[in-house]
Amino acid sequence: MRMGGPVGIGGGGIGTILIVLVISWITGVNPLSLLQMTGGGGGGPAQEEVPTGSAGDDPQSKFIGRTLGNIEDTWTSIFAKAGEQYQPPVLVLFDNAVQSACGSASSATGPFYCPSDHKVYLDLSFFRELDQRFGAPGDFAQAYVVAHEVGHHIQNLVGTNQKVSRLQQQSSETEANQLSVRLELQADCYAGVWGHYAAQQNRLDPGDAEEGLRAAASIGDDRLQQQSQGRVVPESFTHGSSQQRVEWLRRGLTSGDIQSCDTFGGRTR
């Protein structure tokens, strides 16, 4: 996967970005003080300095920054064509644990988006597990995860998150889980929409799309439940089966059209 442009995290199109690195055993910096940092004002992307030798200097962090920059450029263009202005999320990179407006999270939580603070939280250890534990290596597999979380930010901007949350409060646990699945599959499709445009820009290498689809399959609820508890309980799914996740990511990759990502209008397979 080819991600051109500046190597630094503050590459073009990222918008206002805050990098929080909760790696106290490496940096010696109080994680809470890092979490209190905020990005600078307008006129271009803000960039927080991190201690030399910290995870902020590693290739993975830089790759995530460049990837996010391209994702932001894509959604800025899509929103502009619809006569809307895209508001970028804040990026938080962490390792081990982090505090968000949605509560505390450990590495077991993995990457997530918090609609309360408009921040994308990416656990660096998850990207290592994606390769070593889930058998989904490759740059585009990692890029898919980033694009999926930005997909949740899109849902927050257009009001989908809020509507689903209200419906879940009025639903049974099983129905609430089904709504969560539809939300997650739509974020997969949105990730595919970005991948479609990245391919048009010749940023993808041969086999990149397959890496993303393999990653989607590796983190389906059915596969994760089978690995962790030896049985599959479909009514407890919150993200979708491997087949569903692959199908909706592929749909976005193929169409490049957000209108094709309506997981709430019918069957999700």
C-alpha positions in Angstrom: 0.0 0.0 0.0 1.4 3.4 -1.0 0.8 6.4 1.2 2.5 9.4 -0.2 3.0 12.8 1.4 4.8 13.8 4.5 6.0 11.2 6.8 4.9 13.0 10.0 1.6 12.3 11.7 0.4 15.8 10.9 0.3 15.0 7.1 -2.1 16.9 4.8 -5.8 16.4 5.2 -5.7 15.0 8.7 -7.2 18.1 10.3 -6.9 18.7 14.0 -5.1 15.6 15.4 -4.2 14.8 19.0 -1.8 12.0 19.6 -2.0 10.5 23.0 0.6 7.8 23.7 -0.1 5.9 26.9 3.2 4.1 27.2 4.5 5.3 30.5 7.1 2.6 30.8 8.7 3.9 27.6 8.3 7.6 27.9 8.2 8.2 31.6 5.4 10.7 30.9 2.2 10.7 33.1 -0.5 9.3 30.8 -3.1 11.5 32.3 -1.2 14.6 31.5 -0.8 13.4 27.9 -4.5 12.8 27.7 -5.2 16.4 28.7 -3.3 17.8 25.7 -5.3 19.5 23.0 -4.5 20.4 19.5 -3.8 23.9 18.3 -6.3 26.2 16.5 -7.2 26.7 12.9 -5.0 27.4 9.9 -3.9 23.8 9.4 -3.3 20.5 11.2 -2.0 20.6 14.8 0.7 18.2 15.8 1.6 17.3 19.4 5.3 16.5 20.0 6.1 13.2 21.6 9.3 12.2 23.3 12.1 11.0 21.0 12.2 7.2 21.0 8.5 6.8 21.9 6.0 4.9 19.8 5.2 8.1 18.0 8.4 7.7 16.1 7.8 4.1 15.0 6.9 3.2 11.4 3.4 1.9 12.5 2.4 5.2 14.0 3.7 7.1 11.0 1.8 4.8 8.7 -1.4 5.3 10.6 -1.0 9.0 10.4 -0.5 9.0 6.6 -3.4 6.6 6.2 -5.7 8.8 8.3 -4.6 11.8 6.2 -5.7 10.1 3.0 -9.0 9.0 4.6 -9.7 12.5 5.7 -9.0 13.9 2.2 -11.5 11.3 0.8 -14.3 12.2 3.2 -13.7 15.9 2.8 -14.2 15.5 -0.9 -17.3 13.3 -0.5 -18.9 15.7 2.0 -18.0 18.7 -0.3 -19.8 17.1 -3.3 -22.9 16.8 -1.1 -22.6 20.5 -0.1 -21.5 19.7 3.4 -18.3 20.4 5.4 -16.4 17.5 6.8 -15.3 17.8 10.4 -12.3 15.5 11.1 -12.1 13.4 14.3 -9.3 13.5 16.8 -6.8 10.6 16.7 -5.6 9.0 19.9 -2.9 6.3 19.7 -2.5 4.3 22.8 -0.9 1.2 24.1 -2.0 -0.7 27.2 -4.8 1.6 28.5 -6.6 4.9 27.8 -9.2 7.2 29.3 -11.9 8.5 27.0 -15.2 10.4 27.4 -16.8 7.1 26.9 -14.9 5.6 29.9 -11.7 3.7 30.5 -10.5 1.2 28.0 -7.7 -1.4 28.0 -5.9 -3.2 25.2 -8.6 -5.9 25.5 -11.1 -3.3 24.1 -9.1 -2.8 20.9 -9.7 0.2 18.6 -12.9 2.2 19.1 -14.6 5.5 18.4 -16.1 7.6 21.2 -19.0 9.8 19.9 -19.0 11.9 23.0 -15.5 13.4 22.3 -15.3 12.7 18.5 -12.1 10.8 19.0 -10.8 7.7 17.2 -8.8 5.6 19.7 -6.4 3.1 18.1 -4.7 0.6 20.3 -1.2 -0.1 18.8 -1.1 -3.6 20.3 -4.2 -4.5 18.3 -2.4 -4.0 15.1 0.3 -6.5 16.3 -2.4 -9.0 17.2 -4.1 -8.5 13.8 -1.0 -10.1 12.3 0.1 -12.5 14.9 -3.2 -13.7 16.5 -5.8 -13.2 13.8 -3.6 -14.0 10.8 -4.4 -10.9 8.9 -1.1 -9.2 8.1 -0.5 -6.3 5.7 -0.7 -2.6 5.5 -4.2 -2.5 4.0 -5.5 -4.7 6.8 -4.3 -2.1 9.2 -5.7 0.7 7.0 -9.1 -1.0 7.0 -9.2 -0.9 10.8 -8.5 2.9 10.8 -11.0 3.5 8.0 -13.7 1.5 9.9 -13.3 3.6 13.1 -13.5 6.8 10.9 -16.7 5.2 9.5 -18.2 5.5 13.0 -17.2 9.1 13.0 -19.1 9.6 9.8 -22.1 8.0 11.4 -21.8 10.4 14.3 -21.7 13.4 12.0 -24.8 12.4 10.0 -26.8 11.4 13.1 -26.9 7.6 12.6 -25.2 6.9 15.9 -27.8 9.0 17.8 -30.8 7.3 16.1 -29.4 3.9 16.8 -28.7 4.7 20.4 -32.3 5.9 20.9 -33.7 2.7 19.3 -31.4 0.5 21.4 -32.7 2.1 24.6 -36.2 1.0 23.6 -35.2 -2.5 22.5 -34.5 -5.9 24.0 -30.9 -7.0 24.4 -31.1 -9.2 21.3 -32.7 -6.3 19.2 -30.1 -3.9 20.5 -27.3 -6.3 19.4 -28.8 -6.5 16.0 -28.8 -2.7 15.7 -25.2 -2.7 16.8 -24.4 -5.2 14.0 -26.0 -3.0 11.4 -24.0 0.0 12.7 -20.7 -2.0 12.5 -21.4 -3.4 9.1 -22.1 0.1 7.8 -18.8 1.3 9.2 -17.2 -1.6 7.3 -18.9 -0.4 4.1 -17.7 3.1 4.7 -14.2 1.8 5.0 -14.6 0.1 1.7 -15.8 3.4 0.1 -12.5 4.9 1.1 -10.6 1.9 -0.2 -12.4 2.4 -3.6 -11.1 5.9 -3.9 -7.6 4.9 -2.7 -7.5 2.4 -5.5 -8.5 5.0 -8.0 -5.6 7.1 -6.8 -3.3 4.2 -7.4 -2.5 4.0 -3.7 -3.2 0.3 -3.5 -0.8 -2.5 -4.4 -1.9 -5.8 -5.9 -3.4 -7.9 -3.1 -4.3 -5.0 -0.8 -8.0 -5.5 -1.2 -7.7 -9.1 -0.3 -5.7 -8.1 2.8 -8.6 -6.0 4.0 -11.2 -8.7 3.3 -9.1 -11.2 5.1 -8.9 -8.8 8.1 -12.7 -8.3 8.1 -13.2 -12.1 8.1 -10.7 -12.6 10.9 -12.6 -10.4 13.3 -16.2 -11.6 12.6 -18.2 -12.4 15.8 -18.6 -16.0 14.8 -14.9 -16.6 14.4 -14.0 -14.7 17.6 -16.6 -16.6 19.6 -15.5 -19.9 18.2 -11.9 -19.2 19.2 -12.7 -17.8 22.7 -15.6 -20.1 23.9 -15.8 -22.9 21.4 -19.3 -22.1 20.3 -21.2 -19.5 18.3 -24.1 -17.5 19.7 -25.6 -15.5 16.8 -28.1 -13.5 19.0 -25.1 -12.1 21.0 -23.3 -10.8 17.8 -22.5 -7.1 18.0 -20.3 -6.6 15.0 -21.5 -9.2 12.5 -20.3 -12.5 11.2 -17.2 -12.9 9.1 -19.3 -13.4 6.0 -21.3 -10.2 6.7 -18.2 -8.1 7.4 -16.5 -9.3 4.2 -19.7 -8.7 2.2 -20.2 -5.1 3.4 -16.5 -4.1 3.1 -16.5 -5.6 -0.5 -19.7 -3.6 -1.3 -18.0 -0.3 -0.4 -14.8 -1.3 -2.2 -16.8 -2.1 -5.4 -19.2 0.8 -5.5 -17.4 3.7 -3.8 -20.9 5.0 -3.1 -22.1 5.7 0.4 -25.7 5.1 -0.8 -24.8 1.4 -1.1 -24.0 1.3 2.6 -27.6 1.3 3.9 -27.4 -1.6 6.3 -30.6 -0.5 8.0 -32.9 -0.7 5.0 -33.1 -4.5 4.6 -31.3 -7.8 5.2 -27.7 -7.8 6.1 -27.2 -11.5 5.1 
